[in-house]
Amino acid sequence: MDGDHIVMQTILTLADRATWQKSVDLADAAIPGWIRGLGGRKPERVYLLGCGTSHYAARVSKRFFEGLAHVLADVHQGFEFATYAEQALLGPATPVIGISTSGESEVVVAALARAREAGAPTVALTSNADSSVARVADTVILTGGEDDKPNCKTASYVQSLITPYLMALALGEEQGTIDAGKSSYWRRQIDVAQQAAAEWLDRRAEGEALARAFIHATNVIFLGSGPNVGTAQEAALKVIEMAKMYSEPQELEDFLHGRLREVDERTPIVFIAPKGRASRRVLDFLTVTHRIFVPTAVVTNEVTPGIQRLADHVISLPCELDELATPFLLVVPLYVFCFHLALLRGWEPTSRRYEGFVPQRMRYEEES
């Protein structure tokens, strides 16, 4: 049974309310101190950064800060920020938030150190209180996720989204962009997502069926828009990590304006398409893929007649979830899909294609 594997066991923790509540409780305990540290000053801009899965969490979190707190947010890969960020643009009004579940991402540590040198308030979001990233930051907010042991992270990604979501919500309350009634609504969205995830995981065979349908693909393409661009990036990374095959994530509209020309029956497209602002555009895109016979799957919380008619496969997670909160949920079936795609292709999901070394830790040495 798939539940015997450590990766699936980790994914299945997302059916347990306690997994989500742990992250909520940790955030609620630490965020008030962060808010006080801002001294009543509205940030001019928030910088969010990370690497890999944490970078994609930062990508999603940009929408949280802009949508809930009405604060501009920039997203950077940790190395990019550590190497190229202009310190003259940083200061007390530009908080810098680094995400690293392990707490040991060298480039996130370097990025936070660069921000701190420039006088920017720094925050580390991590599962590890005794970590390098925690030691370099002004504020540490624990995310949970320390029990996510496989090298291909899953449940801890969702937990790492909860923390910046609640940070943005608290900042919105502090700045007056969200009143008490609306705050309760946004907090309930976490519970709605958890319940829908638990219900879908009970019938997760849909994820395996989709993997069987796409087993002969040369490339799986994931498309998202708005808050789910990061979801597409995370899903593609998990195909690469688990199934050891190429996968490409793109923003929905950008893919339509170029890359679509090269897809065919061997390159299925997975649309991450919640009910929301881009729903009509997804149908436009499906009209195109239907005409050119490109295999498609749609992951959504609302199956419309158009989706039913045009998509080859549909994974439905029915619930009334605001589009802004859908990244908590829609990544869950994609994890199951990636896991089974790996097994069907003959790969152990936790294995590395190149054993014996970690590529990002290798360093060039001059020849003597």
Residue frames as qw, qx, qy, qz and C-alpha x, y, z in Angstrom:
[[0.000, 0.886, 0.463, 0.000, 0.00, 0.00, 0.00],
 [0.371, 0.669, -0.046, 0.642, 1.21, 3.51, -0.76],
 [0.436, -0.831, 0.040, -0.342, 0.71, 4.53, 2.88],
 [0.899, -0.335, 0.007, 0.280, 3.66, 2.36, 3.91],
 [0.628, 0.376, 0.004, 0.681, 6.15, 4.64, 2.17],
 [0.370, -0.454, -0.314, 0.747, 7.67, 7.51, 4.17],
 [0.027, 0.038, 0.271, 0.961, 6.88, 10.07, 1.47],
 [0.382, -0.452, -0.600, -0.538, 3.21, 9.12, 1.38],
 [0.499, -0.528, -0.592, 0.348, 3.10, 8.95, 5.17],
 [0.247, -0.266, -0.117, 0.924, 4.36, 12.54, 5.23],
 [0.178, -0.208, -0.447, -0.852, 1.80, 13.67, 2.65],
 [0.468, -0.489, -0.706, -0.211, -0.95, 11.99, 4.65],
 [0.325, -0.352, -0.502, 0.720, -0.11, 14.10, 7.71],
 [0.097, -0.033, -0.153, -0.983, -1.89, 16.88, 5.81],
 [0.471, -0.422, -0.653, -0.417, -5.15, 15.02, 6.51],
 [0.527, -0.457, -0.581, 0.420, -4.56, 15.60, 10.21],
 [0.081, -0.933, -0.190, -0.293, -5.80, 18.90, 11.57],
 [0.652, -0.691, 0.048, 0.309, -3.01, 18.84, 14.16],
 [0.664, 0.104, 0.264, 0.692, -0.39, 19.30, 11.42],
 [0.146, 0.680, 0.275, 0.664, -1.98, 22.57, 10.36],
 [0.461, -0.853, -0.196, -0.149, -2.83, 23.69, 13.88],
 [0.753, -0.371, -0.008, 0.544, 0.76, 23.29, 15.00],
 [0.432, 0.261, 0.212, 0.837, 1.87, 25.87, 12.44],
 [0.192, -0.773, -0.315, -0.515, -1.00, 28.17, 13.38],
 [0.654, -0.726, -0.177, 0.117, -0.10, 27.99, 17.07],
 [0.683, -0.183, 0.072, 0.703, 3.60, 28.63, 16.45],
 [0.234, 0.471, 0.276, 0.804, 2.78, 31.62, 14.27],
 [0.357, -0.805, -0.316, -0.353, 0.25, 33.05, 16.71],
 [0.710, -0.591, -0.144, 0.353, 2.84, 32.85, 19.49],
 [0.594, -0.201, 0.168, 0.761, 5.55, 34.74, 17.60],
 [0.278, 0.586, 0.427, 0.630, 3.85, 37.15, 15.20],
 [0.246, -0.932, -0.261, -0.045, 2.73, 39.72, 17.82],
 [0.578, -0.600, 0.162, 0.529, 6.38, 40.27, 18.76],
 [0.480, 0.170, 0.473, 0.719, 7.26, 40.81, 15.11],
 [0.037, 0.807, 0.446, 0.387, 4.42, 43.32, 14.74],
 [0.424, -0.873, -0.097, 0.220, 5.60, 45.22, 17.84],
 [0.627, -0.304, 0.299, 0.652, 9.10, 45.30, 16.40],
 [0.361, 0.528, 0.455, 0.620, 7.82, 47.22, 13.39],
 [0.211, -0.288, -0.291, 0.888, 6.98, 50.06, 15.77],
 [0.312, 0.697, 0.454, -0.460, 3.71, 50.95, 14.10],
 [0.087, 0.565, -0.449, -0.687, 5.51, 51.69, 10.82],
 [0.844, 0.419, 0.249, -0.223, 3.85, 50.42, 7.65],
 [0.612, -0.218, 0.552, 0.523, 6.48, 48.64, 5.54],
 [0.312, 0.626, -0.283, -0.656, 7.20, 50.31, 2.23],
 [0.735, 0.353, -0.512, -0.269, 7.94, 46.89, 0.76],
 [0.780, -0.378, 0.485, -0.119, 8.45, 43.34, 2.01],
 [0.407, 0.539, -0.708, -0.208, 11.17, 41.15, 0.55],
 [0.898, -0.149, 0.335, -0.243, 10.60, 37.38, 0.53],
 [0.405, 0.625, -0.654, -0.132, 13.31, 34.90, -0.33],
 [0.812, -0.243, 0.513, -0.135, 14.25, 31.26, -0.25],
 [0.119, 0.437, -0.806, -0.381, 15.67, 28.42, -2.34],
 [0.169, -0.076, -0.963, -0.196, 13.81, 25.61, -4.10],
 [0.286, -0.569, -0.767, -0.077, 10.62, 24.70, -2.25],
 [0.276, -0.614, -0.376, 0.637, 11.11, 27.65, 0.11],
 [0.067, -0.171, 0.307, 0.934, 11.47, 30.01, -2.85],
 [0.219, -0.346, -0.722, -0.558, 8.13, 28.80, -4.18],
 [0.324, -0.640, -0.634, 0.288, 6.57, 29.36, -0.76],
 [0.194, -0.439, -0.049, 0.876, 7.92, 32.90, -0.97],
 [0.040, -0.106, -0.583, -0.804, 6.33, 33.25, -4.42],
 [0.301, -0.577, -0.732, -0.200, 2.92, 32.34, -3.00],
 [0.377, -0.584, -0.456, 0.556, 3.46, 34.54, 0.05],
 [0.134, -0.012, 0.202, 0.970, 3.88, 37.61, -2.12],
 [0.298, -0.432, -0.575, -0.628, 0.16, 37.36, -2.85],
 [0.486, -0.581, -0.608, 0.239, -0.62, 37.06, 0.85],
 [0.337, -0.399, -0.192, 0.831, 1.14, 40.30, 1.73],
 [0.034, -0.029, -0.338, -0.940, -0.25, 42.22, -1.20],
 [0.367, -0.403, -0.682, -0.488, -3.77, 40.78, -0.95],
 [0.538, -0.604, -0.571, 0.141, -4.22, 40.92, 2.83],
 [0.450, -0.580, -0.183, 0.654, -1.90, 43.67, 4.07],
 [0.384, 0.899, 0.185, 0.102, -1.87, 45.80, 0.89],
 [0.337, -0.784, 0.410, 0.323, 1.92, 45.97, 1.06],
 [0.653, 0.633, -0.389, -0.145, 4.10, 45.56, -2.01],
 [0.780, -0.399, 0.478, 0.066, 6.16, 42.39, -1.89],
 [0.476, 0.663, -0.546, -0.192, 9.18, 41.34, -3.94],
 [0.958, -0.166, 0.231, -0.021, 10.29, 37.73, -4.28],
 [0.267, 0.763, -0.586, -0.056, 13.92, 36.75, -4.73],
 [0.930, 0.026, -0.331, 0.160, 15.87, 33.54, -4.97],
 [0.644, -0.729, 0.004, 0.234, 18.23, 33.53, -1.98],
 [0.686, -0.085, 0.255, 0.677, 21.43, 33.60, -4.03],
 [0.261, 0.662, 0.340, 0.615, 20.13, 36.42, -6.20],
 [0.323, -0.917, -0.139, -0.191, 19.33, 38.57, -3.17],
 [0.727, -0.570, 0.114, 0.365, 22.59, 37.77, -1.36],
 [0.639, 0.028, 0.351, 0.684, 24.60, 38.61, -4.48],
 [0.227, 0.397, 0.409, 0.789, 22.72, 41.41, -6.19],
 [0.223, -0.835, -0.503, 0.017, 20.37, 43.15, -3.75],
 [0.258, 0.576, -0.108, 0.768, 21.16, 46.86, -3.58],
 [0.422, -0.371, -0.622, 0.545, 21.67, 47.69, 0.07],
 [0.001, -0.008, -0.038, 0.999, 20.80, 51.33, -0.63],
 [0.482, -0.267, -0.460, -0.696, 17.21, 50.18, -1.21],
 [0.643, -0.359, -0.670, 0.090, 17.02, 48.39, 2.13],
 [0.020, 0.366, -0.397, 0.842, 16.33, 49.87, 5.53],
 [0.185, 0.054, 0.747, -0.636, 13.98, 49.96, 8.53],
 [0.600, 0.315, 0.187, -0.711, 10.88, 50.14, 6.31],
 [0.692, 0.370, -0.510, -0.353, 11.77, 47.08, 4.19],
 [0.718, -0.344, 0.570, -0.203, 11.46, 43.85, 6.21],
 [0.466, 0.437, -0.727, -0.251, 13.29, 40.90, 4.68],
 [0.823, -0.184, 0.392, -0.366, 11.80, 37.46, 5.29],
 [0.281, 0.452, -0.826, -0.185, 13.92, 34.39, 4.60],
 [0.902, -0.093, 0.129, -0.400, 12.27, 30.97, 4.39],
 [0.409, 0.422, -0.809, 0.025, 14.29, 27.82, 5.03],
 [0.860, -0.352, -0.184, -0.319, 12.59, 24.80, 6.57],
 [0.862, -0.042, -0.336, 0.377, 15.89, 23.17, 7.49],
 [0.337, -0.932, 0.030, 0.127, 17.37, 26.49, 8.54],
 [0.640, -0.433, 0.421, 0.475, 20.66, 25.62, 6.86],
 [0.617, 0.680, 0.281, 0.280, 20.33, 27.15, 3.40],
 [0.569, -0.258, 0.030, 0.780, 23.66, 28.95, 3.00],
 [0.178, 0.336, 0.334, 0.862, 22.37, 31.50, 0.51],
 [0.354, -0.772, -0.426, -0.313, 19.35, 32.39, 2.66],
 [0.631, -0.591, -0.179, 0.470, 21.72, 32.93, 5.59],
 [0.445, -0.039, 0.199, 0.872, 23.90, 35.15, 3.39],
 [0.021, -0.580, -0.463, -0.670, 20.86, 37.05, 2.11],
 [0.473, -0.802, -0.361, -0.040, 19.56, 37.80, 5.60],
 [0.615, -0.429, -0.039, 0.661, 23.04, 38.88, 6.69],
 [0.299, 0.235, 0.320, 0.868, 23.21, 41.30, 3.74],
 [0.229, -0.721, -0.447, -0.478, 19.80, 42.72, 4.62],
 [0.600, -0.706, -0.291, 0.239, 20.70, 43.10, 8.26],
 [0.548, -0.151, 0.068, 0.820, 23.90, 44.98, 7.39],
 [0.074, 0.388, 0.357, 0.847, 21.72, 47.47, 5.51],
 [0.165, -0.012, 0.440, -0.882, 19.50, 48.04, 8.53],
 [0.605, -0.138, -0.451, -0.642, 16.49, 46.04, 7.32],
 [0.640, -0.269, 0.551, -0.463, 14.50, 44.06, 9.91],
 [0.403, 0.277, -0.831, -0.264, 15.11, 40.39, 9.18],
 [0.776, -0.140, 0.356, -0.500, 12.85, 37.42, 9.85],
 [0.140, 0.268, -0.937, -0.175, 13.67, 33.73, 9.58],
 [0.836, -0.023, 0.085, -0.541, 10.82, 31.31, 8.92],
 [0.374, 0.390, -0.841, 0.023, 12.11, 27.83, 9.75],
 [0.853, -0.335, -0.331, -0.225, 11.29, 24.58, 11.49],
 [0.802, -0.073, -0.347, 0.480, 14.64, 24.61, 13.28],
 [0.282, -0.956, -0.058, -0.052, 15.13, 27.11, 16.12],
 [0.562, -0.640, 0.401, 0.338, 18.78, 26.10, 16.50],
 [0.752, 0.429, 0.368, 0.341, 19.83, 26.76, 12.94],
 [0.454, -0.053, 0.171, 0.873, 22.12, 29.06, 10.99],
 [0.014, -0.535, -0.430, -0.727, 19.23, 31.05, 9.53],
 [0.484, -0.772, -0.410, -0.046, 17.73, 31.52, 12.99],
 [0.620, -0.465, -0.112, 0.622, 21.00, 32.81, 14.37],
 [0.340, 0.080, 0.250, 0.903, 21.42, 35.48, 11.70],
 [0.126, -0.614, -0.519, -0.580, 17.86, 36.89, 11.83],
 [0.149, -0.314, 0.335, -0.876, 16.42, 39.55, 14.14],
 [0.687, -0.054, 0.341, -0.639, 13.19, 37.55, 14.54],
 [0.109, 0.117, -0.968, -0.192, 12.56, 33.82, 14.28],
 [0.713, 0.036, 0.187, -0.675, 9.11, 32.38, 13.64],
 [0.266, -0.146, 0.950, 0.072, 8.88, 28.60, 13.71],
 [0.530, 0.170, -0.397, -0.729, 6.77, 27.04, 11.00],
 [0.843, -0.026, 0.484, -0.234, 6.56, 23.41, 12.07],
 [0.763, 0.581, -0.240, -0.148, 7.62, 20.79, 9.56],
 [0.129, -0.658, 0.738, -0.073, 10.56, 19.32, 11.43],
 [0.704, -0.038, 0.691, -0.160, 8.93, 15.89, 11.09],
 [0.752, 0.635, -0.005, -0.176, 9.11, 16.10, 7.27],
 [0.629, -0.523, 0.502, 0.281, 12.20, 13.88, 6.97],
 [0.769, 0.352, 0.414, 0.338, 12.44, 12.93, 3.26],
 [0.355, -0.256, 0.237, 0.867, 14.72, 15.06, 1.11],
 [0.065, -0.357, -0.547, -0.754, 11.73, 15.83, -1.15],
 [0.070, 0.178, 0.566, -0.802, 9.68, 18.05, 1.15],
 [0.172, -0.449, -0.722, -0.497, 5.88, 17.98, 1.02],
 [0.378, -0.743, -0.551, 0.034, 3.86, 18.64, 4.18],
 [0.444, -0.505, -0.146, 0.726, 6.39, 21.17, 5.46],
 [0.162, 0.201, 0.388, 0.885, 5.80, 23.25, 2.32],
 [0.297, -0.671, -0.538, -0.416, 2.14, 23.70, 3.24],
 [0.552, -0.664, -0.350, 0.364, 3.14, 24.48, 6.82],
 [0.429, -0.215, 0.077, 0.874, 5.62, 27.09, 5.57],
 [0.011, -0.463, -0.457, -0.759, 2.74, 28.83, 3.77],
 [0.414, -0.725, -0.550, -0.014, 0.63, 29.14, 6.90],
 [0.503, -0.482, -0.207, 0.687, 3.18, 31.34, 8.68],
 [0.160, -0.048, 0.218, 0.962, 3.51, 34.17, 6.10],
 [0.223, -0.536, -0.641, -0.501, -0.24, 34.00, 5.51],
 [0.474, -0.729, -0.465, 0.166, -0.84, 34.75, 9.19],
 [0.425, -0.315, -0.015, 0.848, 1.93, 37.37, 9.18],
 [0.031, 0.241, 0.428, 0.870, 0.22, 39.18, 6.32],
 [0.367, -0.648, -0.611, -0.267, -3.12, 38.89, 8.08],
 [0.508, -0.619, -0.344, 0.491, -1.70, 40.34, 11.31],
 [0.300, -0.140, 0.154, 0.931, -0.04, 43.15, 9.40],
 [0.120, -0.447, -0.560, -0.687, -3.35, 43.89, 7.68],
 [0.455, -0.712, -0.533, 0.047, -5.09, 44.04, 11.06],
 [0.489, -0.465, -0.145, 0.724, -2.38, 46.34, 12.43],
 [0.171, -0.057, 0.310, 0.934, -2.57, 48.65, 9.43],
 [0.385, 0.399, 0.386, -0.737, -6.37, 48.68, 9.34],
 [0.353, 0.247, -0.621, -0.655, -6.82, 46.97, 5.99],
 [0.495, -0.189, -0.831, -0.170, -8.67, 44.05, 7.63],
 [0.482, -0.460, 0.237, -0.707, -11.36, 44.33, 10.31],
 [0.405, -0.263, 0.806, -0.343, -12.20, 41.71, 12.92],
 [0.809, 0.287, 0.343, -0.382, -14.96, 40.08, 10.88],
 [0.697, 0.635, -0.313, -0.113, -12.81, 39.73, 7.81],
 [0.009, -0.594, 0.781, -0.191, -9.92, 38.46, 9.91],
 [0.643, -0.073, 0.685, -0.334, -12.08, 35.60, 11.16],
 [0.819, 0.505, 0.058, -0.266, -13.04, 34.79, 7.59],
 [0.475, 0.690, -0.545, 0.019, -9.42, 34.57, 6.47],
 [0.242, -0.434, 0.824, -0.272, -8.41, 32.41, 9.42],
 [0.784, 0.132, 0.487, -0.361, -11.28, 30.01, 8.67],
 [0.678, 0.608, -0.325, -0.253, -9.86, 29.53, 5.19],
 [0.065, 0.502, -0.855, 0.118, -7.07, 27.43, 6.71],
 [0.514, 0.000, 0.769, -0.380, -9.65, 25.08, 8.24],
 [0.757, 0.498, 0.102, -0.411, -11.56, 24.85, 4.95],
 [0.474, 0.634, -0.598, -0.124, -8.37, 23.90, 3.12],
 [0.154, -0.348, 0.894, -0.237, -7.44, 21.29, 5.72],
 [0.660, 0.181, 0.589, -0.430, -10.86, 19.64, 5.62],
 [0.733, 0.591, -0.105, -0.320, -10.86, 19.53, 1.83],
 [0.255, 0.599, -0.759, -0.002, -7.35, 18.07, 1.82],
 [0.375, -0.177, 0.852, -0.319, -8.39, 15.35, 4.26],
 [0.749, 0.367, 0.362, -0.417, -11.43, 14.47, 2.17],
 [0.641, 0.646, -0.352, -0.221, -9.43, 14.22, -1.03],
 [0.038, 0.533, -0.839, 0.106, -6.67, 12.15, 0.56],
 [0.638, 0.009, 0.683, -0.356, -9.31, 9.56, 1.42],
 [0.793, 0.504, 0.335, -0.075, -9.82, 9.10, -2.35],
 [0.124, -0.781, 0.440, 0.426, -6.25, 9.78, -3.44],
 [0.676, 0.113, 0.673, 0.280, -6.32, 6.96, -6.01],
 [0.444, 0.870, 0.207, -0.047, -7.22, 9.77, -8.45],
 [0.088, -0.872, 0.428, 0.220, -3.62, 10.94, -8.17],
 [0.517, -0.245, 0.783, 0.244, -2.26, 7.51, -9.08],
 [0.612, 0.557, 0.560, 0.047, -4.70, 7.27, -12.01],
 [0.277, 0.948, -0.071, -0.142, -3.39, 10.57, -13.37],
 [0.290, -0.660, 0.649, 0.242, 0.19, 9.33, -13.03],
 [0.619, 0.108, 0.758, 0.174, -0.70, 6.23, -15.04],
 [0.510, 0.792, 0.334, -0.049, -2.25, 8.41, -17.73],
 [0.207, 0.949, -0.238, -0.018, 0.93, 10.49, -18.03],
 [0.809, -0.415, 0.352, 0.222, 3.54, 7.77, -17.48],
 [0.743, 0.248, 0.363, 0.505, 4.95, 8.04, -21.02],
 [0.127, 0.989, 0.077, 0.006, 5.26, 11.82, -21.01],
 [0.695, 0.299, -0.148, 0.637, 8.62, 13.36, -21.90],
 [0.137, 0.137, -0.273, 0.942, 7.83, 16.47, -19.87],
 [0.183, -0.697, -0.691, 0.058, 4.99, 17.43, -17.54],
 [0.123, 0.358, 0.022, 0.925, 4.05, 21.10, -17.70],
 [0.230, -0.615, -0.660, 0.366, 2.35, 22.83, -14.77],
 [0.090, 0.457, 0.202, 0.862, 0.55, 26.11, -15.30],
 [0.279, -0.647, -0.602, 0.375, -0.76, 28.44, -12.62],
 [0.129, 0.638, 0.138, 0.746, -1.67, 32.07, -12.21],
 [0.406, -0.753, 0.048, -0.515, -1.82, 34.57, -9.36],
 [0.533, -0.619, 0.507, -0.276, -1.18, 32.82, -6.04],
 [0.931, -0.032, 0.361, -0.036, -0.69, 29.47, -7.76],
 [0.546, 0.731, -0.403, 0.074, 2.35, 30.28, -9.87],
 [0.166, -0.585, 0.739, -0.288, 4.33, 29.10, -6.85],
 [0.815, -0.022, 0.496, -0.298, 2.17, 25.97, -6.69],
 [0.833, 0.545, -0.081, -0.054, 3.11, 25.16, -10.29],
 [0.267, 0.727, -0.594, 0.218, 6.78, 25.65, -9.47],
 [0.475, -0.407, 0.699, -0.346, 6.57, 23.40, -6.43],
 [0.900, 0.187, 0.314, -0.237, 4.77, 20.65, -8.36],
 [0.702, 0.650, -0.288, 0.038, 7.35, 20.71, -11.16],
 [0.010, -0.663, 0.694, -0.279, 10.18, 20.46, -8.66],
 [0.675, -0.216, 0.626, -0.326, 8.57, 17.40, -7.09],
 [0.902, 0.415, 0.028, -0.116, 8.28, 15.67, -10.47],
 [0.458, 0.706, -0.499, 0.207, 12.00, 16.28, -10.93],
 [0.244, -0.549, 0.696, -0.393, 12.94, 15.21, -7.40],
 [0.728, -0.076, 0.590, -0.339, 10.73, 12.13, -7.18],
 [0.858, 0.403, 0.305, -0.097, 10.26, 10.90, -10.76],
 [0.491, -0.419, 0.488, 0.588, 13.64, 12.06, -12.12],
 [0.443, 0.496, 0.579, 0.471, 12.15, 13.56, -15.27],
 [0.150, 0.061, 0.058, 0.985, 12.03, 17.06, -16.65],
 [0.043, -0.741, -0.668, 0.045, 9.11, 19.24, -15.70],
 [0.222, 0.230, 0.091, 0.943, 8.39, 22.86, -16.48],
 [0.063, -0.700, -0.605, 0.374, 6.30, 25.34, -14.47],
 [0.192, 0.225, 0.264, 0.918, 5.01, 28.51, -16.04],
 [0.251, 0.376, 0.353, -0.819, 2.61, 31.35, -15.50],
 [0.550, 0.479, 0.678, -0.092, -0.55, 30.57, -17.47],
 [0.412, 0.876, 0.116, -0.221, -0.60, 33.58, -19.80],
 [0.078, -0.756, 0.565, 0.321, 3.13, 33.62, -20.41],
 [0.484, -0.079, 0.850, 0.191, 3.06, 30.02, -21.61],
 [0.540, 0.650, 0.524, -0.106, 0.27, 30.82, -24.02],
 [0.280, 0.934, -0.111, -0.192, 2.46, 33.52, -25.60],
 [0.196, 0.733, -0.642, -0.111, 5.26, 31.33, -26.91],
 [0.197, -0.338, 0.916, -0.088, 6.04, 27.99, -25.33],
 [0.725, 0.254, 0.477, -0.427, 2.67, 26.52, -26.28],
 [0.596, 0.619, -0.349, -0.375, 3.98, 26.23, -29.86],
 [0.281, 0.471, -0.836, 0.012, 6.21, 23.29, -28.90],
 [0.522, -0.122, 0.724, -0.434, 3.79, 21.05, -26.97],
 [0.541, 0.135, -0.673, -0.487, 2.38, 17.82, -28.38],
 [0.845, -0.284, -0.297, -0.342, 0.79, 14.56, -27.27],
 [0.767, -0.018, -0.496, 0.406, 3.91, 13.69, -25.23],
 [0.222, 0.143, -0.364, 0.893, 3.85, 16.88, -23.14],
 [0.292, -0.676, -0.669, -0.104, 0.75, 16.92, -20.94],
 [0.016, 0.427, -0.172, 0.888, -0.28, 20.15, -19.29],
 [0.363, -0.511, -0.726, 0.283, -1.61, 20.28, -15.74],
 [0.072, -0.609, -0.109, -0.783, -3.68, 23.40, -15.04],
 [0.269, -0.323, -0.669, 0.613, -3.82, 24.54, -11.42],
 [0.114, -0.333, -0.396, -0.848, -7.12, 26.29, -11.84],
 [0.044, -0.390, -0.746, 0.538, -9.14, 27.25, -8.78],
 [0.057, 0.834, 0.519, 0.175, -12.33, 29.22, -8.96],
 [0.376, -0.630, -0.055, 0.677, -11.03, 32.76, -9.29],
 [0.164, 0.781, -0.093, -0.595, -9.92, 35.62, -11.46],
 [0.066, 0.463, -0.726, -0.505, -8.27, 33.49, -14.16],
 [0.593, 0.175, 0.760, -0.199, -11.09, 30.94, -14.54],
 [0.636, 0.699, 0.158, -0.287, -12.23, 32.27, -17.90],
 [0.230, 0.766, -0.562, -0.209, -8.67, 32.40, -19.24],
 [0.404, -0.245, 0.881, -0.020, -8.15, 28.76, -18.29],
 [0.672, 0.447, 0.558, -0.193, -11.15, 27.86, -20.46],
 [0.449, 0.824, -0.221, -0.263, -9.64, 29.85, -23.36],
 [0.046, -0.606, 0.789, 0.095, -6.43, 27.88, -22.96],
 [0.543, 0.026, 0.829, -0.130, -8.25, 24.53, -22.72],
 [0.667, 0.648, 0.199, -0.311, -10.04, 25.41, -25.95],
 [0.318, 0.762, -0.536, -0.177, -6.62, 25.62, -27.61],
 [0.209, -0.389, 0.896, -0.050, -5.21, 22.40, -26.11],
 [0.678, 0.272, 0.619, -0.290, -8.41, 20.53, -26.99],
 [0.634, 0.718, -0.049, -0.283, -8.03, 21.60, -30.61],
 [0.365, 0.696, -0.618, -0.024, -4.36, 20.56, -30.90],
 [0.930, -0.096, -0.342, -0.089, -4.82, 17.27, -29.00],
 [0.225, 0.466, -0.651, 0.555, -2.48, 18.04, -26.08],
 [0.575, -0.404, -0.706, 0.093, -3.30, 15.91, -23.00],
 [0.101, -0.534, 0.216, -0.811, -4.56, 18.00, -20.11],
 [0.466, -0.446, -0.724, 0.246, -5.51, 17.72, -16.47],
 [0.151, -0.647, 0.017, -0.748, -7.20, 20.35, -14.33],
 [0.423, -0.274, -0.703, 0.502, -6.84, 20.56, -10.56],
 [0.164, -0.417, -0.126, -0.885, -9.62, 22.73, -9.17],
 [0.087, 0.178, 0.761, -0.618, -12.04, 23.36, -6.34],
 [0.527, 0.488, 0.332, -0.611, -14.89, 24.02, -8.81],
 [0.336, 0.058, 0.810, 0.478, -15.54, 21.88, -11.88],
 [0.402, 0.485, 0.053, -0.775, -17.44, 23.94, -14.45],
 [0.824, 0.430, 0.342, -0.138, -19.17, 22.55, -17.55],
 [0.464, 0.823, -0.322, -0.055, -16.35, 24.00, -19.66],
 [0.184, -0.590, 0.781, -0.092, -13.68, 22.19, -17.67],
 [0.721, 0.029, 0.660, -0.209, -15.69, 18.98, -17.78],
 [0.763, 0.607, 0.176, -0.135, -16.00, 19.19, -21.55],
 [0.456, 0.831, -0.314, 0.055, -12.49, 20.31, -22.49],
 [0.203, -0.659, 0.708, -0.154, -10.11, 18.67, -19.99],
 [0.655, 0.170, -0.724, -0.135, -8.99, 15.07, -20.40],
 [0.575, -0.260, -0.695, 0.345, -8.63, 14.57, -16.65],
 [0.253, -0.705, 0.029, -0.662, -10.05, 16.49, -13.69],
 [0.467, -0.181, -0.708, 0.498, -9.05, 16.33, -10.05],
 [0.290, -0.679, -0.241, -0.630, -11.81, 17.99, -8.06],
 [0.351, -0.157, -0.654, 0.651, -11.45, 19.24, -4.49],
 [0.171, -0.681, -0.448, -0.553, -14.89, 20.82, -3.99],
 [0.403, -0.553, -0.468, 0.559, -14.99, 23.53, -1.35],
 [0.092, 0.949, 0.191, 0.234, -15.70, 27.24, -0.99],
 [0.670, -0.414, 0.029, 0.615, -12.13, 28.46, -0.70],
 [0.161, 0.940, -0.064, -0.294, -11.01, 31.97, -1.59],
 [0.790, 0.559, -0.144, 0.206, -8.53, 31.89, -4.47],
 [0.037, 0.811, -0.476, 0.339, -5.89, 33.50, -2.26],
 [0.582, -0.452, 0.615, -0.282, -5.98, 30.48, 0.08],
 [0.942, 0.256, -0.033, -0.215, -6.08, 27.77, -2.61],
 [0.440, 0.598, -0.652, 0.156, -2.28, 27.16, -2.58],
 [0.440, -0.380, 0.697, -0.420, -2.77, 25.43, 0.79],
 [0.794, 0.133, 0.481, -0.347, -4.97, 22.84, -0.90],
 [0.781, 0.571, -0.080, -0.240, -4.24, 22.39, -4.58],
 [0.200, 0.652, -0.731, 0.025, -0.66, 21.22, -4.09],
 [0.612, -0.263, 0.680, -0.307, -1.84, 18.17, -2.12],
 [0.895, 0.307, 0.300, -0.125, -3.10, 16.02, -5.05],
 [0.529, 0.772, -0.351, 0.035, -0.04, 17.07, -7.05],
 [0.240, -0.594, 0.745, -0.184, 2.20, 15.55, -4.39],
 [0.773, 0.023, 0.602, -0.199, 0.31, 12.27, -4.69],
 [0.756, 0.647, 0.004, -0.097, 0.59, 12.42, -8.48],
 [0.247, 0.787, -0.558, 0.089, 4.36, 12.99, -8.32],
 [0.503, -0.406, 0.733, -0.212, 4.84, 10.17, -5.83],
 [0.824, 0.215, 0.509, -0.122, 3.06, 7.62, -8.02],
 [0.609, 0.769, -0.184, -0.067, 4.69, 8.90, -11.19],
 [0.059, -0.699, 0.708, -0.085, 8.05, 8.10, -9.57],
 [0.621, -0.155, 0.750, -0.167, 7.03, 4.56, -8.61],
 [0.798, 0.496, 0.301, -0.162, 5.51, 3.85, -12.02],
 [0.497, 0.805, -0.324, 0.023, 8.71, 5.02, -13.71],
 [0.910, 0.016, -0.318, 0.266, 10.77, 2.72, -11.49],
 [0.266, 0.521, -0.379, 0.717, 12.28, 5.35, -9.21],
 [0.472, -0.490, -0.593, 0.431, 12.46, 5.45, -5.44],
 [0.015, 0.918, 0.265, 0.294, 10.99, 8.91, -4.65],
 [0.459, -0.870, 0.115, 0.137, 13.62, 9.72, -2.02],
 [0.804, -0.053, 0.265, 0.529, 16.61, 8.69, -4.13],
 [0.051, 0.830, -0.208, -0.515, 18.94, 11.11, -5.85],
 [0.819, 0.572, -0.045, -0.004, 19.93, 10.71, -9.48],
 [0.495, 0.596, -0.476, 0.416, 23.49, 11.62, -8.55],
 [0.798, -0.579, -0.165, 0.024, 24.39, 9.81, -5.34],
 [0.795, -0.111, -0.130, 0.582, 27.43, 10.60, -3.22],
 [0.289, -0.074, -0.062, 0.953, 27.42, 14.38, -3.45],
 [0.124, 0.798, 0.506, -0.305, 25.14, 17.39, -3.17],
 [0.528, 0.522, 0.286, 0.606, 25.53, 19.56, -6.31],
 [0.052, -0.925, -0.113, -0.359, 24.79, 22.90, -4.63],
 [0.617, -0.758, 0.171, 0.126, 27.56, 22.27, -2.09],
 [0.822, 0.124, 0.191, 0.521, 30.31, 21.64, -4.62],
 [0.078, -0.928, 0.097, 0.350, 32.92, 24.39, -5.06],
 [0.711, 0.660, -0.136, 0.203, 35.28, 25.16, -7.90],
 [0.658, -0.618, 0.236, 0.360, 38.96, 24.68, -7.11],
 [0.320, 0.844, -0.375, -0.212, 41.77, 26.25, -9.08],
 [0.958, 0.180, -0.125, 0.186, 44.12, 23.82, -10.76],
 [0.542, -0.736, 0.251, 0.318, 47.56, 23.77, -9.22]]
